[in-house]
Structures are given as structure tokens and as C-alpha cells.
């Protein structure tokens, strides 16, 4: 825990610039205010279909990402906007994020491929596993083209990594999550798995459909960490240096605009901290352990509360 704190303090001391950070947080505040006042996420993004939905997400992520980097570009000697590699990699990352967020035609395909009683379960499982095709494989191709000698697949295969601080963080979080589970908002949200006819129609016990769903649910967090902390931080740090962290944290917040306001606001700070950890350790597994661990703990607590009630 002390190492994490020291890394965070050292990063902020070296990277912090009042104008750059102030602009980034002003941008986030304005977008969050507009989104939660006028439901922009539903109107401008979720209501779209097909390629139009992908394009809407691409603009939604790209504009704040490059706006965040604009004052950095002109305030430092790092002229990354003139780098062809920067544009190829950043646009590729934003395109993959937009594709993973929009998954054009997936819902329509699920409705055609599965009978009604299975569709919801199948969609939730597939949408969590689709990152294999929208993130993992494309990033492997980009890695082999641009970063084979400079990173171990964007932190997925670190040389050395101490897991203890992150499991300690989970132990600290456990009583907080148990306490939060008694709130009505927690009961409404968790567990994320919803009972359905899927197991009956598939001819398997319900524990099997629960297990498949929870595996897919956890896997989605690995692909999120690989893209945000792996590619957007470790992969772009060779060009952006420490500035890769703040720009990543901004669009990570935008990823959460469809969730409760408190979660969207906290994602800025959570994303920033996990970004610093990835930058310093050259590993994404700190974020994976924390992310997946908290998600699965909330699921187990949610199932436990459902049994008690």
C-alpha cells in the first residue's frame, strides 16, 4: 500500500499542472452536468443503432480525449500531435473502445439466434465476452506492429508484479461493500445476474448459467483494463509520457456516463489511480485484481442478501 501511495504522490508532483488538470476536470464537470440533466447518454448514444451508434460513440470519446491533450501539447516540448504513430495508435484505441461500447448489430443477431427466454442471458454473456474480438485480438495485432520490443503486451505479461497490495485493498473494501449492500440502491443493482428461463430452456442447472454469466462479467473487466490502463497508458506512454494517464482518466469517466452520477464521478479518480499504477509498474494486473475482485464481491454479497431476504 505504501508503494502505491508513494508512486501516486511522485506522479502527481511530476505531472501536475494547474491549467492542464483544471481544464480536464472542467471538461468532465461540464459533460457530466449536461449528461445527467438532459440524459445525453440515452439520447445521443444508446438510442442510435448500427454504424451510426459506433460513430456517435467515436465522437463522444475522441473529442474529450484530444481536447484534454491539447493544452499539454502546447504547454510542453512533447509535440505528439506531429507524430504519425501517435495518431495511428490513439485513433485505433478510440475506435476499438467505440466498437466495444456500441457493438453494432449484436442485439439484432442475438434476437435471431436465440429463443426469447434465452435472449437476455445470451446477450449479457456475449456482450461481456465480445472484447476478445473488439479489444484483445486487435490490440495483439497493433502490439506486434508497433510495440513488440517495448512492452509485454501492454502490461498483460509483466516481468515482476507484487499482488499483495491489491488483495489488501480488497480486504479493506469488503466491510465497506457489506455495509453498502443494505442500501436500497445496492439491492436494485446487485447481483447483476438476473433470474431467467435460460437454464430451463438450455436444459442445464441454474448454477451453470450463473457461472457462465459471472465468468463473462469478470472477463469484461480484464479487457477494460487491457484497453485503458494497458494500451491507452502503457502503450501510449512511449509518446505521451506521464500525460497518457490524465487523458485516459477523462475518457474512462465518459465510459461510465450511463451509470449513477456518483459512480461516474468516482471513476475519474479511480481511473487516474489505476493509470498511475499501470504507468509505474508496467502491469495492468493491479487494476484487474481490484476491478474483478470488487465486482465479484458485490455479486456474492448481492446473492447473499437475496437469500437473506
N, C-alpha and C positions, 0 to 999 in steps of 0.2 A: 504493500500500500504506500509506503514511504517513497519507493522508487517512482511510482505513478505520480504522486504529488510533486516530487522534485522535477520530473520531466515536464509536467504541466506548467509549473512556475517558470522553468527555464525557457520553455517555448514561448509563453506569453511575453516574457521580458525581451526576448529577441525579436519577436514578430509583431508585437502590438504597436499600432499607430492609431492615434485617436481619430483621425479623419477617415482612414480606411475602415476601421471597425465601426465607427459611428455611422458611416454610410451604409454598411452591410446591415446593421441592426435596424436602421431607419427603413431600409427596403423591406426587411422582414416584417416590421411592425405595420407598415402601410398595407402590404399584401394580406397579412392576417386579419387586419381590421376590415378590409374590403371583403375578404372571403367569408368571414363569419357574420358580416352584416347582410350581405346580399347573396350568400350561398353560391359564390362563383364556381366552386369546385363542381357542384352538381350541374349548374347551368352551362358552364364553358367547357367542361371536360367529360363528365360521366354521361351527359345527355347525347354526346356525339357517338357515331358508330363508324366502323371500318377505318379506312385510311384517314378520314377527317379527324377521328379521335386520336390517332397517332400524331398527326400534325399539330393538333391542339396541345397535346402533352409536350411535344418537342419545343414549341414556343414557350410554354409555361415554365419549362426547366432552363432552356437556353438563355432567355433574356436576363433573368436574375443572375445566372452563373457568370455571364460575360460582363454584366454591369458591376458585379462585385469585384471583378478583376481589373476593371477599367482604371480606377484610381491607383491601384497597385502598379499597373503598367507605367503610368506617367510619373509616379512618385519614386520609383526605384530605377536602378540601372538595368533591371531584367526586362528586356524588350521581347517578351514571349509572344506578343501579337504578331511579330515578324517571323516567327518560327513555323515552318510548314508542318513539322512534326507535331507541334502543339495543336494546330488546327485539326489535323487528321485524328489525333488521339482524343481530343476533347469533344469534337463533333461525333466521333464514334461512340464515346461513352454516353453522351447525352441521347444519341439515337437509340442505343441499347436500353437505357433507362426508360425512354418514352415507349419503346416497343414492349418492354416488360410491364409497364404501367397500363398500357392500353389494350394489349393482346387482341388486336383486331380479329373479328370473326370467331373467336374462341367460343363465346357463349352460343352462337348460332350452330357451330359444329357439335357442341355438347348436346344441344336440344335435338339434333338429328341422330346422333349416335347412341343416345341413352333414352330409356323409357322414363316417363315423368317422375316416378317415385325415386329414381336414382340420380336424376339430373343435378340437383343442388349439391349432393355429396360429391358427385363426379367432378362438377365444375370447381368446387373448392379444393379438391385434391389436385386436379390438373393445373389450376392457376398457380398453385404453390410450387409445383414441380416444373412448370414451363421455363423457369430460369435456366434449366440445363441447356435449352436451345436459344434463349434470348440473351443469356449472360455468360454462362460457363464456357461453352464451345466458342462463341465469337471472341471472348477475351483470350482464350488459348491461342487462337489464330493471330490476334494482334500481338500477343506476347512473343510468339515465335518470330514475328516480323520485326518488331521494334525493341524488345526488351529481353531477349533470351539470355544475354550475358550480364544484365544489370539487376534482375530481380528473380526470385524463386516463385514464379507465377503469382506476382503481386501479393506476396505475404501468405499465400496458402501453404507453402512448404518452407517455413523458416528454419534457419540453421540451429538456432537456440531459442527456447522460449520457456519462461517460468510461468506455470499455470496457477501457482498458489495464490497470488494476489486477487485473481479473478474469482476463484472459488470462495475466498474470504469475503469478497464483495457480495456474493450470492447469499452467504450465511447471514450477513448484516441485513440484506434485503428481505429475508424470509419472514421475520416477525412483522415487518412493515407491510408486506403483502397480505399476511394473515389478518392483520388489523383492518386493512383496506377492504378485505373480502366481505366485511359485514355492512358495507355501504350499498345502497340500492343500485348505484351506477355500476358497481362491480358485478352484482348479481345479474344485471341486464346484459352485460358484455361477455361474461365468462361462465362456463367454458365456451370457447369459440366453436367447438363441435356442437352441432345441433342434431338431436334425435330425428331419424327419418325412417322410411321404409327400405332404405338401401340394402341393409343386411338381409332382410327377408327376401327381397326380390333377387338378390345375388346368391342366396342360399348359403350364407355364412353367418357365424355368430356375430353379435353386435360388437364384441370386443375387438374383432378383426377389423371392422370398418373404422372403429375409433383409432386403432393402432396405425392403420394406413393414413388416416387423416392427420394424426399428430406427428407422424414422421414427415409428411409433406409440409406441414405447418412449420416444423423446426428447420427443414431444409431451406425454406424460403429465406430465413434469416441468414443462412450461410451465403446465399447468392447476393443478398443485400450488402453484407459485409465485404464480399469479394469486389463488388462494383464500387461502392462508396469509399470504403477505407483502403481496399486493395488497389483498384485501378485509379480512382479519382485522387487519391493521396499518394500512395507508394509509386504508382505508375507515372503520375504527372509531376512528382517531386523533383525528378531529374531536370525538369524545365522550369517549374514554378518555385521550387524550394519549399520553404515553410508556408508560403502563401497558398499552397494547394489545400491546406486544412480549412481555412475560413470559407473559401468559395464552395468547398464540398459541404460544409455545415449548413450553408444557406439553402442549397437545393435539397439537402436532406430534410430540412424543415418543410420545404414545399411538398415533399413526398407525403408528409403527414397532415396536409390540409384537409383531408377528408375525415380525419379523426377529431375527437374532442379538442377544444381550444387549448386546454392545459397540456395535453399530450403533444400538440403541435409546437407550443412554446418551449416545452422542456426538451424537445428533440434538437433544437438549436444547440443547447449546451451539451446534451448527451452526445450528439454527433461530433461536436468540436472536441470533446474529451477523448472519444474513441479515435478520432482522427489524429490527435496528438500521440496517443499510444501507438497507433499504427506507424506513424512517421518515425517515432523514436525506436521502436522495436523491429520495424520492417516485417511485422506479422499482423495478420487480421484475427488471430485466434483469441486475443483478449476480448474483442468485440463479439466474436462468435459465442464464446463461453457465457458472457454476460447476457447477450441477446437471447440465445436459445434457452439458457438457464432460467431467466426470468419468465420467458414465455411459457415454458413447460411447468414451472412452479405455479403460475397463475392458472393454468389449465387444471392441474391436480387439485389446487385449492378450490377452484370452481366446481369440480366434480365432487369434492368432499362436502362443500356447502350444499350442493344439490341433494346429497344423500341425507344430510342432517335435517334439511327442510322437509 
